[in-house]
Amino acid sequence: MTDRDSADILGDAPPPDADVRIAYGPEPLQFGDLRLPDGPGPHPVAVVVHGGYWQATHNLIHAGHLCADLASHGVATWNVEYRRLGDPGGGWPATPDDVLLGVDHVPELATTYPLDPERIVVLGHSAGGQLALLVAERTRVRLRGVVSLAGVVDLHVLDAAGSDRGLARRLLGGGPDDLPERWREASPRLHLPWPVPTVLVCGTADVHWGPNEATAAAAAEAGCDVELVALPGAGHFELVDPSAAEWDVVRARIQALLG
């Protein structure tokens, strides 16, 4: 472990540029950064969905650091940008629909770049974990699995705790009593059983630990192929900071899913 505060990842200098930035749709924010490992391939692929509580103030730049690390370990990364709160057209359902469109674009990428369309995982952090779990149910792409890092897995618990400062209500356009079907649609906890192997990784010092622990238990009871990875004493950002020891655990889980 280092003395670094992993929350600094949000303000770090950008990582080296991706190999190529590619549009997956017609909207200005419907694009992704593709990073390729050395060698001829075909390479396994991690689709990366950054977090930021669905807000336009957070973009894909900080996730580029973990993408560069994965590429250096033999995993191609498709770092997806999407419309968020504050962006034209952002919010529900455009935000998850954009991510779905980005995931569904991977087979098209594989026609041009040395990617293995049979070895794909979706990886999401925080609100990106919620989006990754939802998209895994809807995508036409056959996934090896989904990895949620400190994911927002239970929107009702999040809202009751108030730790999101009302952002889930902003995303969905109202509260759970006003829009119960929309809240059900948006909360991964209410979609059990999940259709693909799922890894929930969370630090035990993170506000999201309790909901992740409870959701993993409910998923196992529902018959899901689910693994809960507890990171003792870790907070929210160690999971996406390549300089943190916790990131090594995350990378190993991604590589194991990809085979």
PyRosetta script that sets phi, psi and omega in degrees:
from pyrosetta import init, pose_from_sequence

init()
pose = pose_from_sequence("MTDRDSADILGDAPPPDADVRIAYGPEPLQFGDLRLPDGPGPHPVAVVVHGGYWQATHNLIHAGHLCADLASHGVATWNVEYRRLGDPGGGWPATPDDVLLGVDHVPELATTYPLDPERIVVLGHSAGGQLALLVAERTRVRLRGVVSLAGVVDLHVLDAAGSDRGLARRLLGGGPDDLPERWREASPRLHLPWPVPTVLVCGTADVHWGPNEATAAAAAEAGCDVELVALPGAGHFELVDPSAAEWDVVRARIQALLG")
pose.set_psi(1, 151.5)
pose.set_omega(1, 176.6)
pose.set_phi(2, -113.5)
pose.set_psi(2, 173.1)
pose.set_omega(2, 177.2)
pose.set_phi(3, -85.1)
pose.set_psi(3, 0.3)
pose.set_omega(3, -178.0)
pose.set_phi(4, -63.8)
pose.set_psi(4, 140.4)
pose.set_omega(4, 169.3)
pose.set_phi(5, -86.8)
pose.set_psi(5, 113.3)
pose.set_omega(5, -174.1)
pose.set_phi(6, -66.3)
pose.set_psi(6, -16.1)
pose.set_omega(6, 173.9)
pose.set_phi(7, -62.4)
pose.set_psi(7, -18.6)
pose.set_omega(7, 178.0)
pose.set_phi(8, -64.0)
pose.set_psi(8, -15.4)
pose.set_omega(8, 178.7)
pose.set_phi(9, -56.0)
pose.set_psi(9, -28.5)
pose.set_omega(9, -178.5)
pose.set_phi(10, -68.2)
pose.set_psi(10, -26.9)
pose.set_omega(10, -177.5)
pose.set_phi(11, -112.2)
pose.set_psi(11, 3.1)
pose.set_omega(11, 179.1)
pose.set_phi(12, -62.3)
pose.set_psi(12, 156.7)
pose.set_omega(12, 172.7)
pose.set_phi(13, -57.7)
pose.set_psi(13, 145.5)
pose.set_omega(13, -178.8)
pose.set_phi(14, -57.7)
pose.set_psi(14, 152.0)
pose.set_omega(14, 175.5)
pose.set_phi(15, -71.5)
pose.set_psi(15, 171.2)
pose.set_omega(15, 173.0)
pose.set_phi(16, -55.1)
pose.set_psi(16, 149.1)
pose.set_omega(16, -178.5)
pose.set_phi(17, -57.2)
pose.set_psi(17, 149.0)
pose.set_omega(17, 173.1)
pose.set_phi(18, -66.0)
pose.set_psi(18, 165.7)
pose.set_omega(18, 176.6)
pose.set_phi(19, -64.1)
pose.set_psi(19, -37.6)
pose.set_omega(19, -179.3)
pose.set_phi(20, -160.1)
pose.set_psi(20, 143.4)
pose.set_omega(20, 172.8)
pose.set_phi(21, -105.8)
pose.set_psi(21, 129.9)
pose.set_omega(21, -170.5)
pose.set_phi(22, -132.6)
pose.set_psi(22, 134.9)
pose.set_omega(22, 174.0)
pose.set_phi(23, -77.2)
pose.set_psi(23, 137.1)
pose.set_omega(23, 173.4)
pose.set_phi(24, -110.3)
pose.set_psi(24, -0.9)
pose.set_omega(24, 178.8)
pose.set_phi(25, -161.3)
pose.set_psi(25, 178.7)
pose.set_omega(25, -173.8)
pose.set_phi(26, -81.8)
pose.set_psi(26, -18.2)
pose.set_omega(26, -177.9)
pose.set_phi(27, -76.1)
pose.set_psi(27, 149.5)
pose.set_omega(27, -176.5)
pose.set_phi(28, -57.1)
pose.set_psi(28, -32.0)
pose.set_omega(28, -178.5)
pose.set_phi(29, -95.0)
pose.set_psi(29, 8.2)
pose.set_omega(29, 176.5)
pose.set_phi(30, -93.9)
pose.set_psi(30, 78.8)
pose.set_omega(30, 179.2)
pose.set_phi(31, -147.8)
pose.set_psi(31, 167.2)
pose.set_omega(31, 176.4)
pose.set_phi(32, -144.3)
pose.set_psi(32, 158.1)
pose.set_omega(32, 175.7)
pose.set_phi(33, -103.7)
pose.set_psi(33, 122.9)
pose.set_omega(33, 179.9)
pose.set_phi(34, -102.3)
pose.set_psi(34, 126.4)
pose.set_omega(34, 174.6)
pose.set_phi(35, -119.9)
pose.set_psi(35, 133.0)
pose.set_omega(35, -175.9)
pose.set_phi(36, -114.7)
pose.set_psi(36, 139.0)
pose.set_omega(36, 172.8)
pose.set_phi(37, -68.6)
pose.set_psi(37, 165.8)
pose.set_omega(37, 171.1)
pose.set_phi(38, -67.0)
pose.set_psi(38, 154.4)
pose.set_omega(38, 176.8)
pose.set_phi(39, 102.2)
pose.set_psi(39, 168.0)
pose.set_omega(39, -172.1)
pose.set_phi(40, -76.9)
pose.set_psi(40, -21.1)
pose.set_omega(40, -176.0)
pose.set_phi(41, 78.5)
pose.set_psi(41, -165.1)
pose.set_omega(41, 4.4)
pose.set_phi(42, -72.6)
pose.set_psi(42, 143.3)
pose.set_omega(42, -173.7)
pose.set_phi(43, -100.4)
pose.set_psi(43, 143.5)
pose.set_omega(43, 169.4)
pose.set_phi(44, -64.5)
pose.set_psi(44, 158.8)
pose.set_omega(44, -170.8)
pose.set_phi(45, -127.3)
pose.set_psi(45, 133.0)
pose.set_omega(45, 167.5)
pose.set_phi(46, -111.0)
pose.set_psi(46, 117.5)
pose.set_omega(46, 171.8)
pose.set_phi(47, -84.2)
pose.set_psi(47, 123.8)
pose.set_omega(47, -173.0)
pose.set_phi(48, -109.5)
pose.set_psi(48, 128.6)
pose.set_omega(48, -179.8)
pose.set_phi(49, -118.3)
pose.set_psi(49, 108.2)
pose.set_omega(49, -176.9)
pose.set_phi(50, -70.9)
pose.set_psi(50, 162.1)
pose.set_omega(50, 178.4)
pose.set_phi(51, -98.9)
pose.set_psi(51, -156.2)
pose.set_omega(51, -178.2)
pose.set_phi(52, 122.7)
pose.set_psi(52, 22.8)
pose.set_omega(52, 179.7)
pose.set_phi(53, 51.8)
pose.set_psi(53, 40.1)
pose.set_omega(53, 172.2)
pose.set_phi(54, 64.4)
pose.set_psi(54, 18.2)
pose.set_omega(54, -173.4)
pose.set_phi(55, -100.8)
pose.set_psi(55, 146.7)
pose.set_omega(55, 179.6)
pose.set_phi(56, -67.7)
pose.set_psi(56, -17.1)
pose.set_omega(56, 179.7)
pose.set_phi(57, -68.7)
pose.set_psi(57, -15.4)
pose.set_omega(57, 178.6)
pose.set_phi(58, -117.3)
pose.set_psi(58, 130.8)
pose.set_omega(58, -178.3)
pose.set_phi(59, -126.1)
pose.set_psi(59, -167.0)
pose.set_omega(59, -172.5)
pose.set_phi(60, -80.1)
pose.set_psi(60, -3.6)
pose.set_omega(60, -173.2)
pose.set_phi(61, -61.2)
pose.set_psi(61, -47.7)
pose.set_omega(61, -174.9)
pose.set_phi(62, -65.9)
pose.set_psi(62, -29.6)
pose.set_omega(62, 177.3)
pose.set_phi(63, -71.5)
pose.set_psi(63, -16.0)
pose.set_omega(63, 177.7)
pose.set_phi(64, -61.8)
pose.set_psi(64, -26.4)
pose.set_omega(64, 178.9)
pose.set_phi(65, -65.5)
pose.set_psi(65, -46.7)
pose.set_omega(65, 178.9)
pose.set_phi(66, -69.8)
pose.set_psi(66, -30.6)
pose.set_omega(66, 176.8)
pose.set_phi(67, -63.7)
pose.set_psi(67, -43.1)
pose.set_omega(67, 178.3)
pose.set_phi(68, -63.1)
pose.set_psi(68, -38.3)
pose.set_omega(68, 178.3)
pose.set_phi(69, -65.6)
pose.set_psi(69, -45.0)
pose.set_omega(69, 178.1)
pose.set_phi(70, -60.0)
pose.set_psi(70, -43.1)
pose.set_omega(70, 179.1)
pose.set_phi(71, -61.1)
pose.set_psi(71, -35.5)
pose.set_omega(71, 178.7)
pose.set_phi(72, -70.9)
pose.set_psi(72, -13.9)
pose.set_omega(72, 177.9)
pose.set_phi(73, -109.4)
pose.set_psi(73, 20.7)
pose.set_omega(73, 170.9)
pose.set_phi(74, 91.4)
pose.set_psi(74, 9.5)
pose.set_omega(74, -178.8)
pose.set_phi(75, -115.1)
pose.set_psi(75, 119.0)
pose.set_omega(75, 173.3)
pose.set_phi(76, -67.8)
pose.set_psi(76, 147.0)
pose.set_omega(76, 179.8)
pose.set_phi(77, -127.9)
pose.set_psi(77, 139.8)
pose.set_omega(77, 176.6)
pose.set_phi(78, -120.0)
pose.set_psi(78, 96.1)
pose.set_omega(78, -173.9)
pose.set_phi(79, -88.6)
pose.set_psi(79, 106.7)
pose.set_omega(79, -167.3)
pose.set_phi(80, -92.9)
pose.set_psi(80, 127.7)
pose.set_omega(80, 168.4)
pose.set_phi(81, -93.7)
pose.set_psi(81, 159.3)
pose.set_omega(81, -175.8)
pose.set_phi(82, -159.7)
pose.set_psi(82, 161.5)
pose.set_omega(82, 179.5)
pose.set_phi(83, -74.3)
pose.set_psi(83, 136.8)
pose.set_omega(83, -175.8)
pose.set_phi(84, -127.7)
pose.set_psi(84, 177.8)
pose.set_omega(84, 176.3)
pose.set_phi(85, -59.3)
pose.set_psi(85, 125.7)
pose.set_omega(85, -176.3)
pose.set_phi(86, 102.8)
pose.set_psi(86, -18.2)
pose.set_omega(86, 175.2)
pose.set_phi(87, -88.6)
pose.set_psi(87, 148.2)
pose.set_omega(87, 173.7)
pose.set_phi(88, -56.8)
pose.set_psi(88, 123.4)
pose.set_omega(88, 179.6)
pose.set_phi(89, 83.5)
pose.set_psi(89, -4.4)
pose.set_omega(89, -177.4)
pose.set_phi(90, -73.4)
pose.set_psi(90, 164.2)
pose.set_omega(90, -177.7)
pose.set_phi(91, 112.5)
pose.set_psi(91, -162.4)
pose.set_omega(91, -176.2)
pose.set_phi(92, -92.9)
pose.set_psi(92, 132.9)
pose.set_omega(92, 2.4)
pose.set_phi(93, -97.7)
pose.set_psi(93, 9.0)
pose.set_omega(93, -174.4)
pose.set_phi(94, -60.8)
pose.set_psi(94, -37.3)
pose.set_omega(94, -176.6)
pose.set_phi(95, -60.7)
pose.set_psi(95, -55.7)
pose.set_omega(95, 177.3)
pose.set_phi(96, -67.4)
pose.set_psi(96, -31.0)
pose.set_omega(96, 178.8)
pose.set_phi(97, -64.5)
pose.set_psi(97, -38.5)
pose.set_omega(97, 176.9)
pose.set_phi(98, -61.8)
pose.set_psi(98, -46.0)
pose.set_omega(98, -178.9)
pose.set_phi(99, -62.5)
pose.set_psi(99, -41.0)
pose.set_omega(99, 177.1)
pose.set_phi(100, -59.6)
pose.set_psi(100, -44.3)
pose.set_omega(100, 179.3)
pose.set_phi(101, -61.7)
pose.set_psi(101, -38.4)
pose.set_omega(101, 178.0)
pose.set_phi(102, -65.8)
pose.set_psi(102, -42.3)
pose.set_omega(102, 177.9)
pose.set_phi(103, -65.2)
pose.set_psi(103, -43.8)
pose.set_omega(103, -178.6)
pose.set_phi(104, -66.9)
pose.set_psi(104, -11.4)
pose.set_omega(104, 180.0)
pose.set_phi(105, -83.3)
pose.set_psi(105, -11.1)
pose.set_omega(105, -175.9)
pose.set_phi(106, -59.3)
pose.set_psi(106, -44.9)
pose.set_omega(106, 177.7)
pose.set_phi(107, -58.1)
pose.set_psi(107, -33.5)
pose.set_omega(107, 176.1)
pose.set_phi(108, -66.5)
pose.set_psi(108, -41.7)
pose.set_omega(108, 176.4)
pose.set_phi(109, -59.4)
pose.set_psi(109, -37.5)
pose.set_omega(109, -176.8)
pose.set_phi(110, -68.0)
pose.set_psi(110, -13.8)
pose.set_omega(110, 175.9)
pose.set_phi(111, -78.5)
pose.set_psi(111, -17.1)
pose.set_omega(111, -177.7)
pose.set_phi(112, -113.9)
pose.set_psi(112, -34.3)
pose.set_omega(112, -174.1)
pose.set_phi(113, -114.9)
pose.set_psi(113, 156.2)
pose.set_omega(113, -174.1)
pose.set_phi(114, -77.7)
pose.set_psi(114, 71.3)
pose.set_omega(114, -179.8)
pose.set_phi(115, -111.3)
pose.set_psi(115, 148.1)
pose.set_omega(115, 178.6)
pose.set_phi(116, -97.2)
pose.set_psi(116, 105.3)
pose.set_omega(116, -176.8)
pose.set_phi(117, -69.9)
pose.set_psi(117, -6.5)
pose.set_omega(117, 177.4)
pose.set_phi(118, -94.5)
pose.set_psi(118, -4.0)
pose.set_omega(118, -179.1)
pose.set_phi(119, -131.5)
pose.set_psi(119, 86.4)
pose.set_omega(119, -176.9)
pose.set_phi(120, -132.9)
pose.set_psi(120, 134.0)
pose.set_omega(120, 169.2)
pose.set_phi(121, -125.2)
pose.set_psi(121, 157.0)
pose.set_omega(121, 172.6)
pose.set_phi(122, -112.8)
pose.set_psi(122, 131.8)
pose.set_omega(122, -176.0)
pose.set_phi(123, -124.4)
pose.set_psi(123, 127.4)
pose.set_omega(123, -180.0)
pose.set_phi(124, -138.4)
pose.set_psi(124, 144.2)
pose.set_omega(124, -179.3)
pose.set_phi(125, -112.8)
pose.set_psi(125, 131.7)
pose.set_omega(125, 174.3)
pose.set_phi(126, 60.5)
pose.set_psi(126, -120.1)
pose.set_omega(126, 175.1)
pose.set_phi(127, -61.9)
pose.set_psi(127, -29.2)
pose.set_omega(127, 173.9)
pose.set_phi(128, -64.5)
pose.set_psi(128, -27.7)
pose.set_omega(128, 174.0)
pose.set_phi(129, -66.9)
pose.set_psi(129, -41.5)
pose.set_omega(129, 174.7)
pose.set_phi(130, -59.0)
pose.set_psi(130, -46.2)
pose.set_omega(130, -178.7)
pose.set_phi(131, -65.4)
pose.set_psi(131, -40.0)
pose.set_omega(131, 178.9)
pose.set_phi(132, -62.2)
pose.set_psi(132, -43.2)
pose.set_omega(132, -179.8)
pose.set_phi(133, -65.5)
pose.set_psi(133, -39.9)
pose.set_omega(133, 179.1)
pose.set_phi(134, -67.9)
pose.set_psi(134, -43.0)
pose.set_omega(134, -177.7)
pose.set_phi(135, -66.8)
pose.set_psi(135, -32.7)
pose.set_omega(135, 179.5)
pose.set_phi(136, -59.0)
pose.set_psi(136, -26.2)
pose.set_omega(136, 178.0)
pose.set_phi(137, -79.1)
pose.set_psi(137, -24.6)
pose.set_omega(137, -168.8)
pose.set_phi(138, -108.4)
pose.set_psi(138, -20.6)
pose.set_omega(138, -172.4)
pose.set_phi(139, -66.5)
pose.set_psi(139, 149.7)
pose.set_omega(139, 173.6)
pose.set_phi(140, -85.2)
pose.set_psi(140, -7.5)
pose.set_omega(140, 179.7)
pose.set_phi(141, -80.9)
pose.set_psi(141, 136.8)
pose.set_omega(141, 175.8)
pose.set_phi(142, -80.0)
pose.set_psi(142, 115.8)
pose.set_omega(142, -176.1)
pose.set_phi(143, -98.7)
pose.set_psi(143, 144.5)
pose.set_omega(143, 169.3)
pose.set_phi(144, -75.5)
pose.set_psi(144, -23.9)
pose.set_omega(144, 179.5)
pose.set_phi(145, 167.2)
pose.set_psi(145, 177.7)
pose.set_omega(145, 177.0)
pose.set_phi(146, -131.7)
pose.set_psi(146, 139.5)
pose.set_omega(146, 179.6)
pose.set_phi(147, -120.3)
pose.set_psi(147, 117.5)
pose.set_omega(147, 178.6)
pose.set_phi(148, -104.2)
pose.set_psi(148, 122.6)
pose.set_omega(148, -178.0)
pose.set_phi(149, -106.3)
pose.set_psi(149, 109.5)
pose.set_omega(149, -177.0)
pose.set_phi(150, 50.4)
pose.set_psi(150, 42.1)
pose.set_omega(150, -172.7)
pose.set_phi(151, -72.3)
pose.set_psi(151, 153.1)
pose.set_omega(151, 171.9)
pose.set_phi(152, -81.2)
pose.set_psi(152, 91.4)
pose.set_omega(152, -172.1)
pose.set_phi(153, -95.6)
pose.set_psi(153, -17.7)
pose.set_omega(153, -176.7)
pose.set_phi(154, -139.5)
pose.set_psi(154, 96.9)
pose.set_omega(154, -174.4)
pose.set_phi(155, -67.9)
pose.set_psi(155, -30.1)
pose.set_omega(155, -179.9)
pose.set_phi(156, -67.9)
pose.set_psi(156, -41.0)
pose.set_omega(156, 176.4)
pose.set_phi(157, -65.9)
pose.set_psi(157, -41.8)
pose.set_omega(157, 178.4)
pose.set_phi(158, -58.6)
pose.set_psi(158, -46.7)
pose.set_omega(158, -178.3)
pose.set_phi(159, -65.4)
pose.set_psi(159, -40.9)
pose.set_omega(159, -179.9)
pose.set_phi(160, -64.6)
pose.set_psi(160, -35.3)
pose.set_omega(160, 179.6)
pose.set_phi(161, -76.0)
pose.set_psi(161, -26.1)
pose.set_omega(161, 179.4)
pose.set_phi(162, 77.0)
pose.set_psi(162, 9.2)
pose.set_omega(162, -175.0)
pose.set_phi(163, -72.2)
pose.set_psi(163, -13.8)
pose.set_omega(163, 178.7)
pose.set_phi(164, -93.5)
pose.set_psi(164, 2.8)
pose.set_omega(164, 178.5)
pose.set_phi(165, 56.9)
pose.set_psi(165, 33.9)
pose.set_omega(165, 176.0)
pose.set_phi(166, 80.4)
pose.set_psi(166, 10.6)
pose.set_omega(166, -175.6)
pose.set_phi(167, -71.2)
pose.set_psi(167, -31.7)
pose.set_omega(167, 175.8)
pose.set_phi(168, -62.9)
pose.set_psi(168, -38.6)
pose.set_omega(168, 177.4)
pose.set_phi(169, -65.4)
pose.set_psi(169, -37.5)
pose.set_omega(169, 176.1)
pose.set_phi(170, -65.3)
pose.set_psi(170, -43.5)
pose.set_omega(170, -180.0)
pose.set_phi(171, -59.0)
pose.set_psi(171, -44.2)
pose.set_omega(171, -171.9)
pose.set_phi(172, -93.5)
pose.set_psi(172, -7.4)
pose.set_omega(172, 174.8)
pose.set_phi(173, 85.6)
pose.set_psi(173, 13.3)
pose.set_omega(173, 179.8)
pose.set_phi(174, 163.3)
pose.set_psi(174, 179.8)
pose.set_omega(174, -177.9)
pose.set_phi(175, -87.2)
pose.set_psi(175, 172.4)
pose.set_omega(175, -177.7)
pose.set_phi(176, -65.6)
pose.set_psi(176, -26.6)
pose.set_omega(176, 177.1)
pose.set_phi(177, -76.9)
pose.set_psi(177, -28.5)
pose.set_omega(177, -179.3)
pose.set_phi(178, -81.0)
pose.set_psi(178, -36.8)
pose.set_omega(178, -173.4)
pose.set_phi(179, -131.8)
pose.set_psi(179, 63.3)
pose.set_omega(179, -173.0)
pose.set_phi(180, -61.3)
pose.set_psi(180, -37.7)
pose.set_omega(180, -178.9)
pose.set_phi(181, -69.1)
pose.set_psi(181, -38.4)
pose.set_omega(181, 177.9)
pose.set_phi(182, -65.9)
pose.set_psi(182, -40.4)
pose.set_omega(182, 178.3)
pose.set_phi(183, -66.7)
pose.set_psi(183, -36.6)
pose.set_omega(183, 175.8)
pose.set_phi(184, -64.5)
pose.set_psi(184, -42.3)
pose.set_omega(184, 179.9)
pose.set_phi(185, -62.5)
pose.set_psi(185, -33.3)
pose.set_omega(185, -172.6)
pose.set_phi(186, -89.4)
pose.set_psi(186, -12.6)
pose.set_omega(186, -173.1)
pose.set_phi(187, -102.4)
pose.set_psi(187, 111.9)
pose.set_omega(187, -178.7)
pose.set_phi(188, -55.6)
pose.set_psi(188, -32.7)
pose.set_omega(188, -178.6)
pose.set_phi(189, -57.2)
pose.set_psi(189, -29.9)
pose.set_omega(189, -176.0)
pose.set_phi(190, -91.4)
pose.set_psi(190, 8.2)
pose.set_omega(190, -178.5)
pose.set_phi(191, -109.4)
pose.set_psi(191, 13.7)
pose.set_omega(191, -179.7)
pose.set_phi(192, -67.4)
pose.set_psi(192, 145.2)
pose.set_omega(192, -0.2)
pose.set_phi(193, -81.0)
pose.set_psi(193, 143.8)
pose.set_omega(193, 177.5)
pose.set_phi(194, -75.6)
pose.set_psi(194, 149.6)
pose.set_omega(194, -169.4)
pose.set_phi(195, -86.8)
pose.set_psi(195, -14.2)
pose.set_omega(195, -175.8)
pose.set_phi(196, -129.9)
pose.set_psi(196, 158.2)
pose.set_omega(196, 175.0)
pose.set_phi(197, -52.7)
pose.set_psi(197, 134.0)
pose.set_omega(197, -172.0)
pose.set_phi(198, -131.5)
pose.set_psi(198, 133.9)
pose.set_omega(198, 175.0)
pose.set_phi(199, -117.1)
pose.set_psi(199, 121.3)
pose.set_omega(199, 175.0)
pose.set_phi(200, -103.8)
pose.set_psi(200, 113.9)
pose.set_omega(200, 179.7)
pose.set_phi(201, -110.3)
pose.set_psi(201, 132.5)
pose.set_omega(201, -179.1)
pose.set_phi(202, -156.4)
pose.set_psi(202, 141.5)
pose.set_omega(202, 172.7)
pose.set_phi(203, -75.9)
pose.set_psi(203, 143.7)
pose.set_omega(203, -177.6)
pose.set_phi(204, -74.8)
pose.set_psi(204, -12.7)
pose.set_omega(204, 176.0)
pose.set_phi(205, -96.7)
pose.set_psi(205, 7.0)
pose.set_omega(205, -179.1)
pose.set_phi(206, -89.6)
pose.set_psi(206, 144.3)
pose.set_omega(206, 176.3)
pose.set_phi(207, -59.5)
pose.set_psi(207, -23.0)
pose.set_omega(207, -178.6)
pose.set_phi(208, -86.8)
pose.set_psi(208, 0.1)
pose.set_omega(208, -176.6)
pose.set_phi(209, -63.1)
pose.set_psi(209, -49.7)
pose.set_omega(209, -177.4)
pose.set_phi(210, -57.3)
pose.set_psi(210, -50.7)
pose.set_omega(210, 177.4)
pose.set_phi(211, -61.6)
pose.set_psi(211, -35.6)
pose.set_omega(211, 177.7)
pose.set_phi(212, -67.6)
pose.set_psi(212, -42.0)
pose.set_omega(212, 179.1)
pose.set_phi(213, -62.6)
pose.set_psi(213, -46.0)
pose.set_omega(213, -178.8)
pose.set_phi(214, -67.0)
pose.set_psi(214, -39.5)
pose.set_omega(214, -178.9)
pose.set_phi(215, -69.2)
pose.set_psi(215, -38.2)
pose.set_omega(215, 176.9)
pose.set_phi(216, -61.3)
pose.set_psi(216, -41.5)
pose.set_omega(216, 178.7)
pose.set_phi(217, -64.5)
pose.set_psi(217, -41.8)
pose.set_omega(217, 178.7)
pose.set_phi(218, -66.3)
pose.set_psi(218, -37.7)
pose.set_omega(218, 179.4)
pose.set_phi(219, -66.4)
pose.set_psi(219, -41.2)
pose.set_omega(219, 177.6)
pose.set_phi(220, -63.1)
pose.set_psi(220, -41.5)
pose.set_omega(220, 179.4)
pose.set_phi(221, -65.0)
pose.set_psi(221, -30.3)
pose.set_omega(221, 179.4)
pose.set_phi(222, -81.3)
pose.set_psi(222, -0.9)
pose.set_omega(222, 177.2)
pose.set_phi(223, 91.7)
pose.set_psi(223, 13.1)
pose.set_omega(223, -179.5)
pose.set_phi(224, -73.6)
pose.set_psi(224, 153.3)
pose.set_omega(224, 167.5)
pose.set_phi(225, -84.8)
pose.set_psi(225, 92.3)
pose.set_omega(225, -172.3)
pose.set_phi(226, -133.4)
pose.set_psi(226, 142.2)
pose.set_omega(226, 174.8)
pose.set_phi(227, -127.9)
pose.set_psi(227, 130.4)
pose.set_omega(227, 173.2)
pose.set_phi(228, -100.3)
pose.set_psi(228, 122.3)
pose.set_omega(228, 178.3)
pose.set_phi(229, -110.3)
pose.set_psi(229, 108.9)
pose.set_omega(229, 179.0)
pose.set_phi(230, -90.2)
pose.set_psi(230, 132.1)
pose.set_omega(230, 177.5)
pose.set_phi(231, -111.4)
pose.set_psi(231, 98.3)
pose.set_omega(231, -172.3)
pose.set_phi(232, -57.9)
pose.set_psi(232, 126.5)
pose.set_omega(232, 175.5)
pose.set_phi(233, 76.8)
pose.set_psi(233, -2.1)
pose.set_omega(233, -177.1)
pose.set_phi(234, -80.5)
pose.set_psi(234, 148.5)
pose.set_omega(234, 175.1)
pose.set_phi(235, -95.6)
pose.set_psi(235, -140.7)
pose.set_omega(235, -168.9)
pose.set_phi(236, -91.8)
pose.set_psi(236, -29.6)
pose.set_omega(236, -168.8)
pose.set_phi(237, -107.4)
pose.set_psi(237, -12.2)
pose.set_omega(237, 177.3)
pose.set_phi(238, -57.4)
pose.set_psi(238, -28.7)
pose.set_omega(238, -175.6)
pose.set_phi(239, -69.2)
pose.set_psi(239, -17.9)
pose.set_omega(239, -179.7)
pose.set_phi(240, -122.4)
pose.set_psi(240, 16.0)
pose.set_omega(240, 179.9)
pose.set_phi(241, -108.0)
pose.set_psi(241, 106.6)
pose.set_omega(241, -176.5)
pose.set_phi(242, -61.1)
pose.set_psi(242, -16.1)
pose.set_omega(242, 177.6)
pose.set_phi(243, -85.7)
pose.set_psi(243, -7.1)
pose.set_omega(243, 179.9)
pose.set_phi(244, -91.1)
pose.set_psi(244, 145.7)
pose.set_omega(244, 179.8)
pose.set_phi(245, -61.1)
pose.set_psi(245, -31.7)
pose.set_omega(245, -179.3)
pose.set_phi(246, -62.3)
pose.set_psi(246, -30.2)
pose.set_omega(246, 179.7)
pose.set_phi(247, -62.3)
pose.set_psi(247, -34.0)
pose.set_omega(247, 177.9)
pose.set_phi(248, -59.5)
pose.set_psi(248, -37.2)
pose.set_omega(248, 178.0)
pose.set_phi(249, -66.6)
pose.set_psi(249, -43.2)
pose.set_omega(249, 179.7)
pose.set_phi(250, -62.0)
pose.set_psi(250, -48.9)
pose.set_omega(250, -178.8)
pose.set_phi(251, -58.3)
pose.set_psi(251, -40.5)
pose.set_omega(251, 179.7)
pose.set_phi(252, -62.5)
pose.set_psi(252, -38.1)
pose.set_omega(252, 178.9)
pose.set_phi(253, -67.8)
pose.set_psi(253, -39.3)
pose.set_omega(253, 177.7)
pose.set_phi(254, -62.7)
pose.set_psi(254, -47.2)
pose.set_omega(254, -179.4)
pose.set_phi(255, -63.1)
pose.set_psi(255, -36.5)
pose.set_omega(255, 179.5)
pose.set_phi(256, -66.0)
pose.set_psi(256, -39.6)
pose.set_omega(256, 178.4)
pose.set_phi(257, -65.9)
pose.set_psi(257, -36.6)
pose.set_omega(257, -177.6)
pose.set_phi(258, -76.8)
pose.set_psi(258, -21.7)
pose.set_omega(258, 175.7)
pose.set_phi(259, 74.0)
pose.dump_pdb("model.pdb")
